[in-house]
């Protein structure tokens, strides 16, 4: 018989409903018979003891809220009787000891990747086109249309087939996607980025965007790049070159840069770009996959559209995969700083170096203060979808979200736009916004991203595969076109977090080797949104 209620940590005073529970129902739980006081949907939280007004609510072993009115034992926690509360952040309070997982079955494993001159290894081989300023977006789109159609990269979508049939007066009969011609190149992808930055904002925003774009060029999944500049924008070519030099003083990748205001007509510029970029793409196509150790995997850890099950299935399973990778010398990367509110103390204690502990504290405080200055705060982080599915405070959401980072020591704390250089778990300061966070992790060197979700989100990335992991089987069945892995068996008690974590890592290896294509790539979900910290001028 499936367990109906779970207590995540021995110190918790609330439990999570694993199934829908009726008002008045008696639920056997830990040598007790708990009477359910309210109709409670699966994923929502129930008081395991009488809670008076202003009582602390503990979940995952940490403070996640405070009652605003008394809650009976077996009562439902809601936004009406609970408010956000988290422990005050201090410096390091204890020495952290880690028991790494057994990696004997993994230490000699390899994946098939694209080796770069700087020692990095890519999971994809991409020639990347992007602008330094939004003024060049139209030219990027013209190039995208030309390359995708002529290189056989584009597809006739089912929606386009349907519309074509309606125009022709035919009875709708949508077949599988049809590829436009045969692919010209087998070993290289050609991808295109557009954005709304580069000018009109603060100089700091342009400098940060330059560092982010330099990170995309540096990323091991990129073989070379074509960059378009207008000429008069804030993000000057020199800024990008400086950012590249700070990452790698001896970058051995082809980077073709074109400035429209120095080149005459649009047609002359585009023709030159096509002629020269085509030669670079041909050369990139000669690079083939070769074996590489798993330590060459930089795995971004992301969550979005989280639900009440995310913190007990998908996230801890990904955390176990992260721990295996960290023990192997790989570089998992945990971001979304607003969703670490409430678990900061644990993360501070896990930092290997004092400088990183202090940096994490400073970044968290500065971020929250900037949110408060515009009338918001971390306590307003849960989305309507989160709340509807049981994540009613930011600390409650954060305690589950942080499980993606496993238990390994934190080797480095990075600000947005900084590149990963230390093996092991890295913390990266990004927003909680799915696309801005994923965009930032890839710019910091992630060559694959694993993205957990309980509600479903189609986010992808232009240069790094994004693997979607559902927290529940209902989502996997409802949205099979976006979900790669289902961790619902954990909820049903059919498999363990450790077993599912190993399944996730096996899937990552297959995607990294090109054996499996992530669903986000199949959908062509090439999302790119830089974090804009400043104001527009």
C-alpha positions in Angstrom: 0.0 0.0 0.0 1.4 3.4 -1.0 2.4 5.7 1.8 0.0 8.6 2.0 2.0 11.1 4.1 5.8 11.7 4.4 8.0 13.5 7.0 11.2 14.6 5.2 13.4 15.2 8.2 13.2 13.9 11.8 13.0 17.4 13.1 10.1 18.5 10.9 6.7 19.4 12.4 4.9 19.3 9.1 4.4 16.4 6.6 3.7 16.3 2.8 0.6 14.6 1.5 1.6 12.1 -1.1 -2.1 11.6 -2.2 -5.3 13.5 -1.9 -6.6 13.4 1.7 -10.3 13.9 2.7 -11.5 16.0 5.6 -12.0 13.8 8.7 -10.0 10.9 7.2 -7.7 9.0 9.7 -4.2 8.4 8.3 -1.9 6.0 10.0 1.5 7.7 10.4 4.5 6.8 12.5 2.7 4.8 15.2 -0.1 7.4 15.3 -3.5 7.9 13.8 -3.6 11.4 12.3 -7.0 12.9 11.7 -7.0 15.2 8.6 -8.7 18.5 9.5 -9.2 19.9 5.9 -9.5 18.6 2.4 -5.9 18.3 1.4 -4.6 17.9 -2.1 -1.4 15.9 -2.8 1.8 17.9 -2.4 0.4 20.2 0.3 1.6 20.4 3.9 -0.1 19.1 7.1 0.7 20.0 10.7 2.0 17.0 12.5 1.4 18.6 15.9 -0.7 21.4 17.4 0.8 24.7 16.3 0.1 27.9 18.2 0.2 31.4 16.7 3.8 32.5 15.8 5.0 28.9 16.0 8.0 28.0 13.9 7.4 25.7 11.0 10.3 23.3 10.3 10.7 21.3 7.0 13.8 19.6 5.6 15.2 20.2 9.1 15.2 24.0 8.6 12.9 26.9 9.4 10.6 27.5 6.5 7.8 29.6 8.0 5.9 31.0 10.9 2.2 30.6 11.8 -0.1 33.6 11.7 -2.8 31.8 13.6 -3.2 28.5 15.4 -3.2 25.3 13.3 -4.7 22.1 14.6 -2.8 18.8 14.4 -3.7 17.4 11.0 -4.6 20.9 9.7 -3.7 22.2 6.3 -0.9 24.9 5.9 -2.0 27.8 3.6 -1.0 31.3 2.7 -3.7 32.4 5.2 -2.2 30.8 8.3 1.6 30.7 7.4 4.1 33.4 6.4 7.7 33.3 5.2 10.4 33.0 7.9 14.0 31.8 7.8 17.0 31.7 10.1 19.3 34.8 10.2 22.5 34.3 8.2 25.8 34.2 10.1 29.3 33.3 9.3 30.5 29.8 9.3 29.2 28.1 12.4 30.6 24.5 12.1 33.1 22.5 10.2 31.5 20.5 7.3 32.3 16.8 6.8 31.2 15.0 3.7 30.7 11.3 3.1 31.0 11.0 -0.7 29.0 8.3 -2.6 30.7 5.2 -3.8 32.1 6.0 -7.3 33.8 2.7 -8.0 31.4 1.9 -10.9 31.8 5.4 -12.4 35.5 6.3 -12.1 36.6 4.6 -15.3 33.5 5.6 -17.3 33.8 8.0 -20.3 31.6 10.0 -22.6 32.1 10.8 -26.3 32.7 14.5 -26.5 34.4 17.2 -28.6 37.9 18.0 -27.3 39.0 21.6 -27.4 42.6 23.0 -27.4 42.2 24.4 -23.9 41.5 21.0 -22.4 37.7 21.4 -22.1 35.4 18.9 -23.7 32.1 19.7 -25.3 28.9 17.7 -25.4 27.9 19.4 -28.6 29.7 21.0 -31.5 28.2 24.4 -32.3 29.1 27.3 -34.6 27.4 30.2 -32.9 26.1 33.5 -34.4 25.1 36.4 -32.1 24.9 40.2 -32.0 26.6 42.6 -29.6 23.5 44.8 -29.7 19.8 44.4 -30.4 20.2 46.6 -33.5 21.7 43.6 -35.3 18.9 41.1 -34.4 17.3 41.5 -37.9 20.6 40.6 -39.6 21.0 37.6 -37.3 17.5 36.5 -38.3 18.3 36.9 -42.0 21.4 34.7 -41.5 19.4 32.2 -39.5 16.8 31.8 -42.2 19.5 31.3 -44.9 21.7 28.8 -43.0 18.9 26.8 -41.6 17.1 26.3 -44.9 20.2 25.7 -47.0 22.1 23.5 -44.5 19.0 21.4 -43.9 18.8 22.4 -40.3 15.2 23.7 -40.2 12.0 21.6 -40.1 8.5 22.0 -41.4 6.6 22.0 -38.1 3.3 20.2 -37.7 1.6 23.5 -37.3 3.1 24.7 -40.6 1.9 21.6 -42.3 -1.6 22.1 -40.9 -1.7 25.7 -42.1 -0.4 24.7 -45.5 -3.2 22.1 -45.8 -5.9 24.6 -44.8 -4.6 27.1 -47.3 -4.7 24.4 -50.0 -8.3 23.5 -49.0 -7.2 19.9 -48.1 -8.4 17.8 -45.2 -6.0 18.3 -42.3 -3.7 15.3 -42.0 -0.6 16.3 -40.0 2.3 13.9 -40.4 5.6 13.7 -38.5 7.9 16.7 -38.9 9.6 16.7 -42.3 13.2 17.8 -42.5 13.9 20.4 -45.2 16.4 18.6 -47.3 19.4 16.5 -46.2 21.8 17.9 -43.6 24.9 19.3 -45.3 27.1 18.8 -42.2 26.8 15.9 -39.7 29.3 17.0 -37.0 28.4 20.6 -36.4 25.2 22.5 -35.4 24.7 26.1 -36.4 22.9 28.2 -33.8 21.7 31.8 -33.5 21.2 34.0 -30.5 19.4 37.3 -30.3 18.9 39.6 -27.3 17.6 43.1 -26.3 20.8 44.4 -24.7 24.1 46.0 -25.7 22.9 49.6 -25.6 20.4 51.9 -23.8 21.2 50.5 -20.4 24.0 51.1 -17.9 27.6 50.6 -18.9 27.7 47.9 -16.2 24.9 45.9 -18.0 26.9 46.0 -21.2 30.1 44.9 -19.4 28.1 42.0 -17.8 26.6 41.0 -21.2 30.1 41.1 -22.7 31.3 38.6 -20.0 28.3 36.4 -20.6 28.8 36.3 -24.4 32.5 35.7 -23.9 31.5 32.7 -21.7 29.4 31.4 -24.5 32.4 31.5 -26.9 34.6 29.9 -24.2 32.0 27.2 -23.5 33.4 23.8 -24.7 30.2 23.2 -26.7 31.2 26.0 -29.1 33.6 25.4 -31.9 33.6 29.0 -33.2 31.5 32.1 -33.5 30.3 34.8 -35.8 29.7 38.2 -34.0 27.8 41.1 -35.4 28.3 44.7 -34.2 26.7 47.9 -35.2 29.5 50.1 -34.1 28.1 52.9 -31.9 26.6 50.8 -29.1 27.7 50.6 -25.4 28.9 47.0 -25.8 31.9 47.8 -28.1 33.9 45.1 -29.8 36.8 46.0 -27.4 34.7 45.0 -24.4 34.0 41.6 -25.8 37.7 41.1 -26.7 38.7 42.2 -23.2 36.2 39.7 -21.7 37.6 36.9 -23.9 41.2 37.8 -22.9 40.3 37.7 -19.2 38.9 34.1 -19.7 41.6 32.8 -22.0 44.7 34.8 -23.0 45.4 32.3 -25.7 41.9 31.5 -27.1 42.4 29.0 -30.0 38.9 29.2 -31.5 37.9 31.1 -34.6 35.9 34.2 -33.7 34.7 36.3 -36.7 33.6 39.8 -35.8 31.9 42.2 -38.2 31.0 45.9 -37.6 28.2 47.1 -39.9 29.0 50.9 -39.7 32.5 50.0 -41.2 31.2 47.7 -44.0 28.9 49.6 -46.3 25.6 48.1 -47.4 23.7 45.3 -45.5 24.0 43.1 -48.5 27.7 43.5 -48.8 28.1 42.7 -45.1 25.9 39.7 -45.1 27.5 38.2 -48.2 31.0 38.6 -46.5 29.7 37.0 -43.3 28.2 34.0 -45.2 31.4 33.4 -47.2 33.7 33.5 -44.3 31.5 31.8 -41.7 30.8 28.9 -44.1 34.5 28.2 -44.2 34.7 28.2 -40.4 31.7 25.9 -40.2 33.2 23.5 -42.7 36.4 23.3 -40.6 34.3 22.8 -37.4 32.6 19.8 -39.1 35.9 18.0 -39.2 35.9 17.7 -35.4 34.7 14.3 -34.2 33.7 12.9 -30.8 36.3 11.1 -28.8 36.3 9.5 -25.3 36.6 11.8 -22.3 36.4 11.2 -18.5 33.3 12.2 -16.7 35.3 14.9 -14.9 34.9 17.0 -18.1 31.2 17.3 -17.5 30.1 20.7 -16.1 26.5 20.1 -15.2 24.1 23.0 -14.6 21.5 22.3 -11.9 18.2 24.0 -12.6 14.5 23.8 -11.5 11.4 25.6 -12.7 7.7 25.2 -12.4 8.4 23.4 -9.1 5.6 21.6 -7.2 5.3 20.1 -3.7 7.0 16.9 -4.8 10.0 18.5 -6.4 11.9 18.6 -3.1 11.4 15.0 -2.3 11.8 13.3 -5.7 13.4 15.1 -8.7 15.6 17.5 -6.8 17.3 15.1 -4.3 17.7 12.6 -7.1 19.5 15.2 -9.1 21.5 16.1 -6.0 22.7 12.5 -5.7 23.8 12.6 -9.4 25.6 15.9 -8.6 27.4 14.3 -5.7 28.7 11.5 -7.9 29.9 13.9 -10.5 31.6 16.1 -7.8 33.3 13.1 -6.4 34.6 12.2 -9.9 36.1 15.7 -10.3 33.3 17.1 -12.5 31.8 20.5 -11.9 28.1 20.7 -11.0 26.7 24.2 -10.7 23.9 25.4 -8.4 22.4 28.8 -9.2 19.1 30.7 -8.5 20.1 32.6 -5.4 16.6 33.8 -4.5 15.7 30.1 -4.2 18.5 29.5 -1.6 16.9 31.8 0.9 16.4 29.9 4.1 19.2 27.4 3.5 22.1 29.9 3.4 23.6 28.8 6.7 24.0 25.2 5.5 25.6 26.4 2.3 27.9 28.8 4.1 29.1 25.9 6.3 29.7 23.8 3.2 32.1 26.3 1.6 35.6 24.9 1.5 37.3 28.4 1.6 36.5 31.3 3.9 36.6 33.7 0.9 33.7 31.8 -0.7 31.6 31.7 2.4 32.0 35.5 2.8 31.3 36.1 -0.8 28.1 34.0 -0.7 26.9 36.0 2.2 27.7 39.3 0.5 26.0 38.3 -2.8 22.9 37.1 -1.0 22.5 40.2 1.1 23.2 42.6 -1.8 20.7 40.7 -4.0 17.9 40.8 -1.4 18.6 44.5 -0.6 18.3 45.3 -4.3 14.9 43.5 -4.4 13.7 45.3 -1.3 14.6 48.7 -2.8 12.0 48.2 -5.6 9.4 47.0 -3.1 9.9 43.3 -3.4 11.9 40.6 -1.6 12.8 37.0 -1.6 9.6 36.3 0.4 7.7 37.1 -2.8 9.6 34.5 -4.9 7.0 31.6 -5.0 4.9 31.9 -8.2 1.1 31.3 -8.3 1.9 27.9 -9.7 4.2 27.1 -6.8 1.7 28.2 -4.2 -1.2 26.2 -5.9 1.0 23.1 -5.7 2.0 23.5 -2.0 5.1 25.7 -2.0 3.6 28.5 0.1 6.8 30.3 1.4 10.1 31.1 -0.2 12.0 29.2 2.4 9.9 26.1 1.9 10.5 26.4 -1.9 14.2 27.0 -1.3 14.7 24.1 1.1 13.5 21.8 -1.7 15.3 23.6 -4.5 18.7 23.4 -2.8 18.5 19.6 -2.8 19.6 19.8 -6.4 23.1 20.7 -5.1 23.4 17.4 -3.2 25.6 17.4 -0.1 29.1 17.9 -1.5 31.5 20.7 -0.4 31.2 24.0 -2.2 34.5 24.7 -4.0 33.7 28.2 -5.4 31.1 30.9 -5.4 30.8 32.8 -8.6 29.0 36.0 -9.6 26.9 36.2 -12.8 29.2 36.1 -15.8 32.2 34.5 -14.1 33.5 31.2 -15.5 33.9 28.0 -13.6 37.6 27.1 -12.9 37.4 24.8 -9.8 36.3 21.2 -9.9 33.4 20.3 -7.6 30.2 22.0 -6.7 30.1 25.7 -7.7 27.5 28.3 -6.6 26.6 30.8 -9.3 24.6 34.0 -8.5 21.7 34.2 -10.9 18.0 35.1 -10.7 15.4 32.4 -10.0 14.0 33.0 -13.5 14.4 29.8 -15.4 15.8 31.1 -18.6 18.0 33.9 -17.1 19.5 31.3 -14.7 20.0 28.6 -17.4 21.5 31.3 -19.7 23.9 32.3 -16.9 25.1 28.7 -16.1 25.9 28.0 -19.7 27.8 31.3 -19.9 29.8 30.1 -16.9 30.8 26.9 -18.6 28.0 24.3 -18.2 28.1 21.9 -21.1 24.9 20.2 -20.1 22.0 21.3 -17.9 19.6 19.1 -15.9 16.3 20.8 -15.2 13.7 19.5 -12.7 10.1 20.5 -12.9 6.8 19.6 -11.3 4.4 21.7 -13.4 6.2 21.5 -16.8 8.3 24.1 -18.6 9.8 23.9 -22.1 13.0 25.9 -21.5 16.1 25.0 -23.5 19.4 26.6 -24.5 21.1 27.3 -27.9 24.4 25.6 -27.2 23.9 23.2 -24.2 21.4 20.3 -24.0 18.8 20.8 -21.3 17.5 17.5 -19.8 14.0 17.8 -18.2 13.2 15.7 -15.1 9.6 15.5 -13.8 8.9 15.3 -10.1 5.7 13.2 -10.7 4.5 10.7 -13.2 1.3 12.6 -14.0 3.4 15.4 -15.5 5.5 12.9 -17.5 2.3 11.4 -19.0 0.7 14.7 -19.7 3.7 16.4 -21.3 5.8 13.6 -22.8 7.2 15.9 -25.5 9.2 17.9 -22.9 10.0 15.4 -20.2 13.1 13.2 -20.5 13.1 11.4 -17.1 10.3 10.7 -14.7 11.1 10.5 -10.9 7.5 9.7 -10.0 8.6 6.1 -8.9 10.2 7.7 -5.9 6.9 9.1 -4.7 5.3 5.7 -5.1 8.1 4.0 -3.2 9.1 1.9 -6.2 12.7 3.2 -6.4 15.1 5.1 -4.1 16.6 8.6 -4.5 20.0 7.0 -5.0 18.8 4.6 -7.8 17.1 7.5 -9.6 20.2 9.7 -9.2 22.2 7.0 -10.9 19.6 6.8 -13.7 19.9 10.6 -14.2 23.7 10.4 -14.5 23.4 7.5 -17.0 21.1 9.6 -19.1 23.4 12.6 -18.9 26.3 10.5 -20.2 24.1 9.3 -23.2 23.1 12.9 -24.0 26.7 14.1 -23.6 27.8 11.4 -26.0 25.2 12.2 -28.6 23.4 8.9 -28.2 20.2 10.6 -27.1 18.8 14.0 -28.0 17.2 15.9 -25.1 13.5 16.8 -25.7 14.2 20.5 -25.5 16.6 20.2 -28.5 14.1 18.2 -30.4 11.6 21.0 -29.9 14.2 23.6 -31.0 13.9 25.4 -27.6 16.8 27.8 -27.9 16.1 30.2 -25.1 18.6 33.0 -24.3 17.8 35.8 -21.8 20.7 37.7 -20.1 20.1 39.0 -16.6 19.7 42.8 -16.7 20.7 44.1 -13.3 20.7 47.8 -14.0 18.1 50.4 -15.3 17.6 51.6 -18.9 19.0 55.1 -19.7 
